[in-house]
């Protein structure tokens, strides 16, 4: 009965959207990044992102069937740096 009375979603159980979290990091920590390109090859979209951390440049690439999802995957990979 207690499970039914507790909320299913709380601010602690929500995960922020990866692109939004990446943009927040850019504002708070001045971490520059740039979407290089989002290309379409047949039925796949390929997104490429450059992230600069100090003097190092990290390039992440991901693919998915939809452009938005490809960008989300790349943002998740960049957040794992």
SEVEX-193721 format. One record per residue: residue number from 1; x, y, z of N, C-alpha, C in turn. Coordinates in Angstrom, 3 decimals, always signed. Layout:
> resi / n_x / n_y / n_z / ca_x / ca_y / ca_z / c_x / c_y / c_z
> NUM / X / Y / Z / X / Y / Z / X / Y / Z
...
This chain:
> resi / n_x / n_y / n_z / ca_x / ca_y / ca_z / c_x / c_y / c_z
> 1 / +0.816 / -1.195 / +0.000 / +0.000 / +0.000 / +0.000 / +0.858 / +1.257 / +0.000
> 2 / +2.008 / +1.191 / +0.681 / +2.871 / +2.360 / +0.763 / +3.429 / +2.732 / -0.616
> 3 / +3.689 / +1.729 / -1.463 / +4.211 / +1.996 / -2.809 / +3.223 / +2.808 / -3.635
> 4 / +1.935 / +2.566 / -3.465 / +0.930 / +3.300 / -4.232 / +0.829 / +4.753 / -3.790
> 5 / +1.175 / +5.023 / -2.564 / +1.071 / +6.380 / -2.054 / +2.318 / +7.218 / -2.353
> 6 / +3.439 / +6.573 / -2.610 / +4.651 / +7.323 / -2.908 / +4.660 / +7.714 / -4.390
> 7 / +5.256 / +8.867 / -4.717 / +5.286 / +9.284 / -6.124 / +6.206 / +8.391 / -6.957
> 8 / +5.822 / +8.159 / -8.182 / +6.627 / +7.332 / -9.077 / +7.829 / +8.094 / -9.606
> 9 / +7.642 / +9.392 / -9.850 / +8.712 / +10.210 / -10.395 / +8.982 / +11.350 / -9.421
> 10 / +10.240 / +11.471 / -9.030 / +10.665 / +12.564 / -8.165 / +11.859 / +13.241 / -8.825
> 11 / +12.247 / +14.421 / -8.390 / +13.434 / +15.063 / -8.976 / +14.703 / +14.209 / -8.846
> 12 / +14.757 / +13.349 / -7.849 / +15.931 / +12.491 / -7.677 / +15.950 / +11.311 / -8.645
> 13 / +14.786 / +10.890 / -9.123 / +14.732 / +9.746 / -10.024 / +14.760 / +10.155 / -11.494
> 14 / +14.599 / +11.429 / -11.780 / +14.640 / +11.905 / -13.160 / +16.081 / +12.109 / -13.619
> 15 / +16.369 / +11.718 / -14.824 / +17.670 / +11.985 / -15.424 / +17.520 / +13.150 / -16.395
> 16 / +18.443 / +14.102 / -16.386 / +18.331 / +15.224 / -17.327 / +18.575 / +14.746 / -18.764
> 17 / +18.012 / +15.463 / -19.698 / +18.204 / +15.165 / -21.113 / +19.683 / +15.361 / -21.446
> 18 / +20.318 / +14.446 / -22.197 / +21.764 / +14.535 / -22.424 / +22.203 / +15.822 / -23.118
> 19 / +21.440 / +16.299 / -24.083 / +21.835 / +17.525 / -24.777 / +21.700 / +18.720 / -23.836
> 20 / +20.653 / +18.738 / -23.041 / +20.477 / +19.820 / -22.073 / +21.595 / +19.808 / -21.028
> 21 / +21.964 / +18.629 / -20.559 / +23.038 / +18.515 / -19.577 / +24.368 / +18.981 / -20.169
> 22 / +24.619 / +18.666 / -21.428 / +25.834 / +19.104 / -22.109 / +25.856 / +20.620 / -22.250
> 23 / +24.713 / +21.222 / -22.577 / +24.631 / +22.669 / -22.694 / +24.809 / +23.350 / -21.331
> 24 / +24.285 / +22.744 / -20.269 / +24.475 / +23.286 / -18.927 / +25.951 / +23.251 / -18.529
> 25 / +26.638 / +22.167 / -18.865 / +28.066 / +22.078 / -18.580 / +28.842 / +23.151 / -19.334
> 26 / +28.425 / +23.407 / -20.563 / +29.103 / +24.431 / -21.358 / +28.960 / +25.791 / -20.696
> 27 / +27.790 / +26.083 / -20.143 / +27.571 / +27.375 / -19.492 / +28.282 / +27.463 / -18.142
> 28 / +28.172 / +26.406 / -17.329 / +28.722 / +26.452 / -15.974 / +30.244 / +26.347 / -15.933
> 29 / +30.800 / +25.458 / -16.724 / +32.244 / +25.202 / -16.668 / +33.007 / +25.741 / -17.871
> 30 / +32.336 / +26.442 / -18.750 / +32.949 / +26.984 / -19.966 / +33.675 / +25.898 / -20.758
> 31 / +33.000 / +24.758 / -20.943 / +33.539 / +23.671 / -21.754 / +33.005 / +23.852 / -23.171
> 32 / +33.859 / +24.237 / -24.113 / +33.366 / +24.456 / -25.476 / +33.128 / +23.144 / -26.215
> 33 / +32.052 / +23.121 / -26.969 / +31.792 / +21.994 / -27.867 / +31.097 / +22.525 / -29.104
> 34 / +31.158 / +21.754 / -30.163 / +30.556 / +22.177 / -31.421 / +30.022 / +20.957 / -32.151
> 35 / +28.785 / +21.073 / -32.611 / +28.224 / +20.029 / -33.474 / +28.867 / +20.204 / -34.835
> 36 / +29.684 / +19.244 / -35.247 / +30.373 / +19.359 / -36.527 / +29.430 / +19.096 / -37.691
> 37 / +28.717 / +17.993 / -37.629 / +27.804 / +17.686 / -38.726 / +26.824 / +16.597 / -38.320
> 38 / +25.695 / +16.629 / -38.939 / +24.718 / +15.546 / -38.838 / +24.368 / +15.202 / -40.277
> 39 / +24.814 / +14.043 / -40.705 / +24.636 / +13.635 / -42.094 / +23.686 / +12.456 / -42.183
> 40 / +23.139 / +12.284 / -43.332 / +22.204 / +11.189 / -43.586 / +22.805 / +10.278 / -44.651
> 41 / +22.958 / +8.987 / -44.324 / +23.429 / +7.984 / -45.267 / +22.373 / +6.907 / -45.364
> 42 / +21.598 / +6.933 / -46.396 / +20.532 / +5.958 / -46.562 / +19.492 / +6.126 / -45.470
> 43 / +19.331 / +5.115 / -44.644 / +18.323 / +5.188 / -43.583 / +18.935 / +5.568 / -42.232
> 44 / +20.245 / +5.896 / -42.192 / +20.927 / +6.229 / -40.938 / +21.338 / +7.695 / -40.914
> 45 / +21.243 / +8.298 / -39.731 / +21.777 / +9.632 / -39.489 / +23.031 / +9.475 / -38.655
> 46 / +24.079 / +10.199 / -39.023 / +25.339 / +10.142 / -38.297 / +25.644 / +11.529 / -37.762
> 47 / +25.785 / +11.636 / -36.436 / +26.066 / +12.912 / -35.776 / +27.504 / +12.906 / -35.272
> 48 / +28.190 / +14.041 / -35.423 / +29.568 / +14.187 / -34.963 / +29.655 / +15.411 / -34.070
> 49 / +30.336 / +15.267 / -32.934 / +30.465 / +16.326 / -31.944 / +31.924 / +16.459 / -31.557
> 50 / +32.422 / +17.719 / -31.473 / +33.776 / +17.989 / -30.990 / +33.678 / +18.633 / -29.625
> 51 / +34.451 / +18.126 / -28.669 / +34.492 / +18.678 / -27.314 / +35.950 / +19.004 / -27.004
> 52 / +36.199 / +20.232 / -26.526 / +37.540 / +20.649 / -26.159 / +37.671 / +20.646 / -24.645
> 53 / +38.606 / +19.863 / -24.133 / +38.923 / +19.844 / -22.703 / +40.385 / +20.235 / -22.558
> 54 / +40.608 / +21.487 / -22.202 / +41.975 / +21.993 / -22.128 / +42.568 / +22.052 / -23.522
> 55 / +43.707 / +21.405 / -23.707 / +44.347 / +21.411 / -25.020 / +43.959 / +20.199 / -25.864
> 56 / +43.135 / +19.309 / -25.312 / +42.739 / +18.097 / -26.027 / +41.390 / +18.273 / -26.706
> 57 / +41.264 / +17.682 / -27.879 / +40.008 / +17.701 / -28.628 / +39.505 / +16.266 / -28.725
> 58 / +38.273 / +16.063 / -28.304 / +37.645 / +14.750 / -28.388 / +36.553 / +14.809 / -29.447
> 59 / +36.554 / +13.855 / -30.338 / +35.549 / +13.784 / -31.394 / +34.730 / +12.524 / -31.163
> 60 / +33.434 / +12.698 / -31.028 / +32.523 / +11.576 / -30.807 / +31.576 / +11.484 / -31.990
> 61 / +31.286 / +10.278 / -32.412 / +30.383 / +10.041 / -33.536 / +29.411 / +8.932 / -33.155
> 62 / +28.174 / +9.100 / -33.565 / +27.163 / +8.082 / -33.305 / +26.165 / +8.063 / -34.452
> 63 / +25.494 / +6.933 / -34.602 / +24.506 / +6.819 / -35.676 / +23.212 / +6.231 / -35.136
> 64 / +22.123 / +6.619 / -35.758 / +20.797 / +6.102 / -35.417 / +19.891 / +6.340 / -36.617
> 65 / +18.700 / +5.838 / -36.536 / +17.751 / +5.997 / -37.627 / +17.176 / +7.398 / -37.722
> 66 / +17.165 / +8.114 / -36.601 / +16.587 / +9.462 / -36.552 / +17.664 / +10.437 / -36.085
> 67 / +17.686 / +11.636 / -36.674 / +18.699 / +12.644 / -36.377 / +18.749 / +12.999 / -34.890
> 68 / +17.600 / +13.210 / -34.261 / +17.556 / +13.584 / -32.844 / +18.157 / +12.510 / -31.957
> 69 / +17.878 / +11.267 / -32.266 / +18.385 / +10.167 / -31.453 / +19.898 / +10.036 / -31.625
> 70 / +20.389 / +10.252 / -32.828 / +21.837 / +10.214 / -33.061 / +22.525 / +11.303 / -32.235
> 71 / +21.930 / +12.503 / -32.187 / +22.507 / +13.587 / -31.380 / +22.462 / +13.245 / -29.891
> 72 / +21.399 / +12.603 / -29.434 / +21.309 / +12.199 / -28.026 / +22.399 / +11.186 / -27.678
> 73 / +22.623 / +10.212 / -28.552 / +23.658 / +9.204 / -28.311 / +25.038 / +9.859 / -28.214
> 74 / +25.307 / +10.803 / -29.106 / +26.603 / +11.481 / -29.089 / +26.756 / +12.285 / -27.803
> 75 / +25.700 / +12.968 / -27.377 / +25.750 / +13.748 / -26.143 / +26.016 / +12.835 / -24.946
> 76 / +25.388 / +11.670 / -24.904 / +25.620 / +10.718 / -23.809 / +27.063 / +10.243 / -23.797
> 77 / +27.620 / +9.988 / -24.975 / +29.015 / +9.564 / -25.056 / +29.959 / +10.675 / -24.595
> 78 / +29.655 / +11.904 / -24.985 / +30.496 / +13.041 / -24.592 / +30.431 / +13.279 / -23.084
> 79 / +29.301 / +13.043 / -22.472 / +29.173 / +13.224 / -21.021 / +29.968 / +12.174 / -20.256
> 80 / +30.259 / +11.057 / -20.885 / +31.022 / +10.007 / -20.212 / +32.530 / +10.276 / -20.207
> 81 / +32.968 / +11.372 / -20.861 / +34.409 / +11.699 / -20.880 / +34.914 / +12.024 / -19.503
